[in-house]
């Protein structure tokens, strides 16, 4: 089974209206995005809806694209492995895990990304 909600999440993030991902989250949403920038440096964006709104405001809009390489779903859990690319070139590998609520909205989200490993080059 494919991770349809996470696939939609990344397509929305890459769109002209990335803020529309807020429509995919549950009222009790919480998340952590560990954003590695190389050399052991990383920022952990974490919190609830308000923190996600702040994350969306600070990110580069329309610059990076997310390419889901594999995905799976089991019950309320979805997982994806992919690449973020800038102008079509590798920037980072990412993994994402989401737990959905009973209505199919994202309740918990964990994303990790690192430019140190190009999963496609292995």
KOLGUFI-161489 format. One line per field, with one value per residue (C-alpha): x, y, z; residue in one letter. Coordinates in nm, 4 decimals. Layout:
// KOLGUFI-161489
X = c(X | ...) $
Y = c(Y | ...) $
Z = c(Z | ...) $
aa = c(A | ...) $
This chain:
// KOLGUFI-161489
X = c(0.0000 | 0.1270 | 0.1617 | -0.0993 | -0.1244 | 0.2531 | 0.2795 | 0.0086 | 0.1940 | 0.5149 | 0.3292 | 0.1542 | 0.4799 | 0.6229 | 0.3180 | 0.2442 | 0.0442 | 0.2569 | 0.0452 | -0.2320 | -0.0578 | -0.2278 | -0.5517 | -0.3951 | -0.3259 | -0.5391 | -0.6385 | -0.3800 | -0.1007 | 0.2610 | 0.5822 | 0.9603 | 1.1651 | 1.5350 | 1.6909 | 2.0554 | 2.2693 | 2.5940 | 2.9026 | 2.7014 | 2.4874 | 2.1109 | 1.8069 | 1.5085 | 1.1825 | 0.9224 | 0.5862 | 0.2236 | 0.0193 | 0.1662 | 0.5214 | 0.4326 | 0.2979 | 0.6343 | 0.8255 | 0.6288 | 0.6986 | 1.0759 | 1.1293 | 1.2287 | 0.9117 | 0.9310 | 1.3062 | 1.3324 | 1.1293 | 1.0629 | 1.0854 | 0.9364 | 1.1367 | 0.9491 | 0.6521 | 0.4499 | 0.1523 | 0.0348 | -0.2814 | -0.2577 | 0.1187 | 0.2836 | 0.6529 | 0.8431 | 1.2036 | 1.2962 | 1.5239 | 1.5022 | 1.6414 | 1.7358 | 1.7032 | 1.6880 | 2.0164 | 2.0494 | 2.0377 | 1.9436 | 1.7917 | 1.4864 | 1.2734 | 0.9289 | 0.6932 | 0.3371 | 0.0649 | -0.2835 | -0.5913 | -0.9196 | -1.0170 | -0.6964 | -0.5322 | -0.1711 | -0.1590 | 0.2179 | 0.4941 | 0.8665 | 1.0962 | 1.4726 | 1.6912 | 2.0631 | 2.2804 | 2.5494 | 2.3922 | 2.2644 | 2.0529 | 2.0395 | 2.4202 | 2.4607) $
Y = c(0.0000 | 0.3488 | 0.6437 | 0.8572 | 1.1290 | 1.1850 | 1.1806 | 1.4494 | 1.6373 | 1.6677 | 1.7549 | 2.0334 | 2.1598 | 2.1862 | 2.3690 | 2.7400 | 2.7072 | 2.5097 | 2.6465 | 2.4139 | 2.1330 | 2.2859 | 2.1391 | 1.7922 | 1.8151 | 1.7116 | 1.9491 | 1.7899 | 1.7846 | 1.7665 | 1.7319 | 1.7344 | 1.8098 | 1.7474 | 1.9512 | 1.8521 | 2.0980 | 1.8975 | 1.8744 | 1.7571 | 2.0739 | 2.0440 | 2.2389 | 2.0709 | 2.2443 | 2.1062 | 2.1790 | 2.1954 | 2.3889 | 2.7294 | 2.5973 | 2.4444 | 2.7813 | 2.9356 | 2.6616 | 2.7240 | 3.0983 | 3.0544 | 2.7909 | 2.8636 | 2.8548 | 2.6895 | 2.6236 | 2.2641 | 1.9747 | 1.6531 | 1.3236 | 1.0238 | 0.7157 | 0.4584 | 0.4655 | 0.2320 | 0.2385 | 0.0084 | 0.0920 | 0.4561 | 0.4796 | 0.6036 | 0.6060 | 0.7565 | 0.7694 | 1.0377 | 1.3105 | 1.6871 | 1.8384 | 2.1938 | 2.2679 | 1.8921 | 1.8252 | 1.6238 | 1.8287 | 1.5772 | 1.2422 | 1.2488 | 1.0050 | 1.0858 | 0.9006 | 1.0044 | 0.8681 | 0.9591 | 1.0202 | 0.8375 | 1.0952 | 1.0431 | 1.3690 | 1.3879 | 1.3622 | 1.3143 | 1.3786 | 1.3082 | 1.4098 | 1.3760 | 1.5019 | 1.5022 | 1.6180 | 1.3716 | 1.0662 | 1.0494 | 0.7335 | 0.7072 | 0.7069 | 0.3985) $
Z = c(0.0000 | -0.0863 | 0.1522 | -0.0234 | 0.2426 | 0.2621 | -0.1164 | -0.1251 | 0.1547 | -0.0491 | -0.3694 | -0.1774 | -0.0224 | -0.3767 | -0.5128 | -0.5404 | -0.2166 | 0.0317 | 0.3166 | 0.1962 | 0.3908 | 0.6943 | 0.5568 | 0.5915 | 0.9660 | 1.2608 | 1.5434 | 1.7774 | 1.5162 | 1.6321 | 1.4324 | 1.4211 | 1.1104 | 1.1635 | 0.8839 | 0.8347 | 0.6410 | 0.6365 | 0.8506 | 1.1506 | 1.1581 | 1.1856 | 1.2949 | 1.4581 | 1.3712 | 1.6110 | 1.7666 | 1.6627 | 1.4097 | 1.4997 | 1.4666 | 1.1274 | 1.0135 | 1.1156 | 0.9360 | 0.6168 | 0.6345 | 0.6615 | 0.3918 | 0.0348 | -0.1726 | -0.5144 | -0.4996 | -0.3811 | -0.5133 | -0.3262 | -0.5116 | -0.3320 | -0.4278 | -0.2190 | 0.0126 | 0.2260 | 0.4562 | 0.7295 | 0.9183 | 1.0268 | 0.9584 | 0.6398 | 0.5471 | 0.2545 | 0.1359 | -0.1121 | -0.2367 | -0.2258 | -0.5443 | -0.6363 | -1.0097 | -1.0641 | -0.8810 | -0.5590 | -0.2397 | 0.0287 | 0.1076 | 0.3341 | 0.5266 | 0.6601 | 0.8894 | 0.9658 | 1.1884 | 1.0679 | 1.2787 | 1.2241 | 0.9586 | 0.7563 | 0.8662 | 0.9828 | 1.3604 | 1.4066 | 1.1543 | 1.1733 | 0.8868 | 0.8727 | 0.5899 | 0.5196 | 0.2301 | 0.3434 | 0.1779 | -0.1792 | -0.1557 | -0.5356 | -0.5653 | -0.3434) $
aa = c(X | X | X | X | X | X | X | X | X | X | X | X | X | X | X | X | X | X | X | X | X | X | X | X | X | X | X | X | X | X | X | X | X | X | X | X | X | X | X | X | X | X | X | X | X | X | X | X | X | X | X | X | X | X | X | X | X | X | X | X | X | X | X | X | X | X | X | X | X | X | X | X | X | X | X | X | X | X | X | X | X | X | X | X | X | X | X | X | X | X | X | X | X | X | X | X | X | X | X | X | X | X | X | X | X | X | X | X | X | X | X | X | X | X | X | X | X | X | X | X | X | X) $
